[in-house]
Amino acid sequence: MHPVHVILIRHYKERVSKCSLQPLYGKPGYTFIKGRPDYSYNAHGHIILSVDAPELKPEDLYIEKEEADACVPYVSEFVAEEMEKGRRPLILLDSTWRLLSQLQAGLQGKALYRSIPGGVETAYPRISKLSDDPMGGLASIEALYLALRCLGDDRPEILQEYHWKDAFLEQFRDE
């Protein structure tokens, strides 16, 4: 299977030094976009990780030729090439829960909204003084790992520099 291409849209106020996705920056297969207040991204035909959406399944990765052809005029050349091969890119929005709606507002086009499976626990010790995280909230790198795994693209190496990697992966050991 060809690896899933990942678009990572980070809220401009997110501290890069605390970002669990930072070790992926500059690596092939990952596109980072800074979500400034005026940003816009055409997500037509993409998979967008979202809370309260249907659960992500391996078949979600694939896009029918007719749908891909309809997306091509709206997306970048690279994304169009991926879609012409029959694969959707995956979008992960990286921000605090409080700022997430600002990133969502910059997404344009008809996309496939999907959620990661419930019941997976974060290993990241969350402490927010400003707002409560929803139950089941994961660190961005954990959510990305799980989403890719759901799509049949298991990449444990993306967790290599994640401090809580072993504790997070422990819950998958018996599968």
Contacts in CASP RR format, 6 or more apart in sequence:
PFRMAT RR
TARGET T0000
AUTHOR 0000-0000-0000
METHOD contacts of the structure
MODEL  1
MHPVHVILIRHYKERVSKCSLQPLYGKPGYTFIKGRPDYSYNAHGHIILS
VDAPELKPEDLYIEKEEADACVPYVSEFVAEEMEKGRRPLILLDSTWRLL
SQLQAGLQGKALYRSIPGGVETAYPRISKLSDDPMGGLASIEALYLALRC
LGDDRPEILQEYHWKDAFLEQFRDE
1 152 0 8 1.000
1 153 0 8 1.000
2 85 0 8 1.000
2 87 0 8 1.000
3 29 0 8 1.000
3 153 0 8 1.000
3 155 0 8 1.000
4 61 0 8 1.000
4 87 0 8 1.000
4 89 0 8 1.000
4 90 0 8 1.000
4 148 0 8 1.000
4 151 0 8 1.000
4 153 0 8 1.000
5 29 0 8 1.000
5 30 0 8 1.000
5 31 0 8 1.000
5 78 0 8 1.000
5 79 0 8 1.000
5 82 0 8 1.000
5 87 0 8 1.000
5 89 0 8 1.000
5 90 0 8 1.000
6 24 0 8 1.000
6 29 0 8 1.000
6 30 0 8 1.000
6 31 0 8 1.000
6 89 0 8 1.000
6 90 0 8 1.000
6 91 0 8 1.000
6 92 0 8 1.000
6 144 0 8 1.000
6 148 0 8 1.000
7 31 0 8 1.000
7 33 0 8 1.000
7 41 0 8 1.000
7 46 0 8 1.000
7 89 0 8 1.000
7 90 0 8 1.000
7 91 0 8 1.000
7 92 0 8 1.000
8 21 0 8 1.000
8 24 0 8 1.000
8 30 0 8 1.000
8 31 0 8 1.000
8 32 0 8 1.000
8 33 0 8 1.000
8 91 0 8 1.000
8 92 0 8 1.000
8 94 0 8 1.000
8 140 0 8 1.000
8 144 0 8 1.000
9 32 0 8 1.000
9 33 0 8 1.000
9 34 0 8 1.000
9 35 0 8 1.000
9 39 0 8 1.000
9 41 0 8 1.000
9 91 0 8 1.000
9 92 0 8 1.000
9 93 0 8 1.000
9 94 0 8 1.000
9 103 0 8 1.000
10 16 0 8 1.000
10 19 0 8 1.000
10 21 0 8 1.000
10 32 0 8 1.000
10 33 0 8 1.000
10 34 0 8 1.000
10 35 0 8 1.000
10 94 0 8 1.000
10 95 0 8 1.000
11 35 0 8 1.000
11 93 0 8 1.000
11 94 0 8 1.000
11 95 0 8 1.000
11 96 0 8 1.000
11 99 0 8 1.000
11 100 0 8 1.000
11 102 0 8 1.000
11 103 0 8 1.000
12 34 0 8 1.000
12 35 0 8 1.000
12 36 0 8 1.000
12 37 0 8 1.000
13 95 0 8 1.000
13 99 0 8 1.000
14 94 0 8 1.000
14 95 0 8 1.000
14 96 0 8 1.000
14 99 0 8 1.000
16 22 0 8 1.000
19 94 0 8 1.000
19 140 0 8 1.000
20 124 0 8 1.000
20 139 0 8 1.000
20 140 0 8 1.000
20 141 0 8 1.000
20 142 0 8 1.000
20 162 0 8 1.000
21 32 0 8 1.000
21 92 0 8 1.000
21 94 0 8 1.000
21 140 0 8 1.000
21 141 0 8 1.000
21 144 0 8 1.000
23 158 0 8 1.000
23 160 0 8 1.000
23 161 0 8 1.000
23 162 0 8 1.000
24 30 0 8 1.000
24 158 0 8 1.000
25 32 0 8 1.000
26 32 0 8 1.000
31 78 0 8 1.000
33 39 0 8 1.000
33 41 0 8 1.000
35 102 0 8 1.000
35 103 0 8 1.000
35 106 0 8 1.000
37 102 0 8 1.000
39 106 0 8 1.000
40 106 0 8 1.000
40 108 0 8 1.000
41 91 0 8 1.000
41 106 0 8 1.000
41 107 0 8 1.000
41 108 0 8 1.000
42 74 0 8 1.000
42 75 0 8 1.000
42 76 0 8 1.000
42 108 0 8 1.000
42 109 0 8 1.000
43 91 0 8 1.000
43 107 0 8 1.000
43 108 0 8 1.000
43 109 0 8 1.000
43 111 0 8 1.000
44 71 0 8 1.000
44 74 0 8 1.000
44 75 0 8 1.000
44 108 0 8 1.000
44 109 0 8 1.000
44 110 0 8 1.000
44 111 0 8 1.000
45 63 0 8 1.000
45 67 0 8 1.000
45 68 0 8 1.000
45 71 0 8 1.000
45 75 0 8 1.000
45 83 0 8 1.000
45 88 0 8 1.000
45 109 0 8 1.000
45 110 0 8 1.000
45 111 0 8 1.000
45 112 0 8 1.000
46 79 0 8 1.000
46 88 0 8 1.000
46 89 0 8 1.000
46 90 0 8 1.000
46 91 0 8 1.000
46 111 0 8 1.000
46 112 0 8 1.000
47 56 0 8 1.000
47 60 0 8 1.000
47 61 0 8 1.000
47 88 0 8 1.000
47 89 0 8 1.000
47 90 0 8 1.000
47 91 0 8 1.000
47 111 0 8 1.000
47 112 0 8 1.000
47 113 0 8 1.000
47 114 0 8 1.000
47 151 0 8 1.000
48 91 0 8 1.000
48 93 0 8 1.000
48 107 0 8 1.000
48 111 0 8 1.000
48 112 0 8 1.000
48 113 0 8 1.000
48 114 0 8 1.000
49 56 0 8 1.000
49 90 0 8 1.000
49 91 0 8 1.000
49 92 0 8 1.000
49 93 0 8 1.000
49 114 0 8 1.000
49 115 0 8 1.000
49 116 0 8 1.000
49 143 0 8 1.000
49 147 0 8 1.000
50 113 0 8 1.000
50 114 0 8 1.000
50 115 0 8 1.000
51 115 0 8 1.000
51 134 0 8 1.000
52 115 0 8 1.000
53 113 0 8 1.000
53 114 0 8 1.000
53 115 0 8 1.000
54 113 0 8 1.000
54 114 0 8 1.000
54 115 0 8 1.000
55 114 0 8 1.000
55 115 0 8 1.000
55 116 0 8 1.000
55 117 0 8 1.000
55 118 0 8 1.000
55 150 0 8 1.000
56 114 0 8 1.000
56 115 0 8 1.000
56 116 0 8 1.000
56 117 0 8 1.000
56 147 0 8 1.000
56 150 0 8 1.000
56 151 0 8 1.000
57 114 0 8 1.000
57 150 0 8 1.000
58 150 0 8 1.000
58 151 0 8 1.000
58 152 0 8 1.000
60 88 0 8 1.000
60 112 0 8 1.000
60 114 0 8 1.000
60 151 0 8 1.000
61 87 0 8 1.000
61 88 0 8 1.000
61 151 0 8 1.000
61 152 0 8 1.000
62 86 0 8 1.000
62 87 0 8 1.000
62 88 0 8 1.000
63 71 0 8 1.000
63 83 0 8 1.000
63 86 0 8 1.000
63 87 0 8 1.000
63 88 0 8 1.000
65 86 0 8 1.000
68 83 0 8 1.000
68 84 0 8 1.000
68 86 0 8 1.000
71 79 0 8 1.000
71 80 0 8 1.000
71 83 0 8 1.000
72 80 0 8 1.000
72 83 0 8 1.000
72 84 0 8 1.000
74 109 0 8 1.000
75 83 0 8 1.000
79 89 0 8 1.000
82 88 0 8 1.000
82 89 0 8 1.000
88 112 0 8 1.000
90 147 0 8 1.000
90 148 0 8 1.000
90 151 0 8 1.000
91 107 0 8 1.000
91 111 0 8 1.000
92 140 0 8 1.000
92 143 0 8 1.000
92 144 0 8 1.000
92 147 0 8 1.000
93 100 0 8 1.000
93 103 0 8 1.000
93 104 0 8 1.000
94 103 0 8 1.000
94 140 0 8 1.000
95 102 0 8 1.000
95 103 0 8 1.000
96 128 0 8 1.000
96 130 0 8 1.000
96 131 0 8 1.000
97 131 0 8 1.000
97 133 0 8 1.000
97 134 0 8 1.000
98 130 0 8 1.000
98 131 0 8 1.000
114 147 0 8 1.000
116 138 0 8 1.000
116 143 0 8 1.000
116 146 0 8 1.000
116 147 0 8 1.000
116 150 0 8 1.000
117 146 0 8 1.000
117 150 0 8 1.000
118 136 0 8 1.000
119 136 0 8 1.000
120 136 0 8 1.000
120 138 0 8 1.000
120 142 0 8 1.000
120 146 0 8 1.000
120 171 0 8 1.000
121 136 0 8 1.000
121 171 0 8 1.000
122 136 0 8 1.000
122 137 0 8 1.000
122 138 0 8 1.000
122 139 0 8 1.000
122 142 0 8 1.000
122 168 0 8 1.000
123 139 0 8 1.000
123 142 0 8 1.000
123 164 0 8 1.000
123 165 0 8 1.000
123 167 0 8 1.000
123 168 0 8 1.000
124 138 0 8 1.000
124 139 0 8 1.000
124 142 0 8 1.000
124 164 0 8 1.000
124 168 0 8 1.000
125 164 0 8 1.000
126 133 0 8 1.000
126 137 0 8 1.000
137 143 0 8 1.000
138 146 0 8 1.000
139 162 0 8 1.000
139 164 0 8 1.000
141 158 0 8 1.000
141 159 0 8 1.000
141 162 0 8 1.000
142 159 0 8 1.000
142 162 0 8 1.000
142 168 0 8 1.000
144 158 0 8 1.000
145 155 0 8 1.000
145 156 0 8 1.000
145 158 0 8 1.000
145 159 0 8 1.000
145 168 0 8 1.000
148 154 0 8 1.000
148 155 0 8 1.000
148 158 0 8 1.000
149 155 0 8 1.000
156 169 0 8 1.000
159 165 0 8 1.000
159 168 0 8 1.000
159 169 0 8 1.000
162 168 0 8 1.000
END
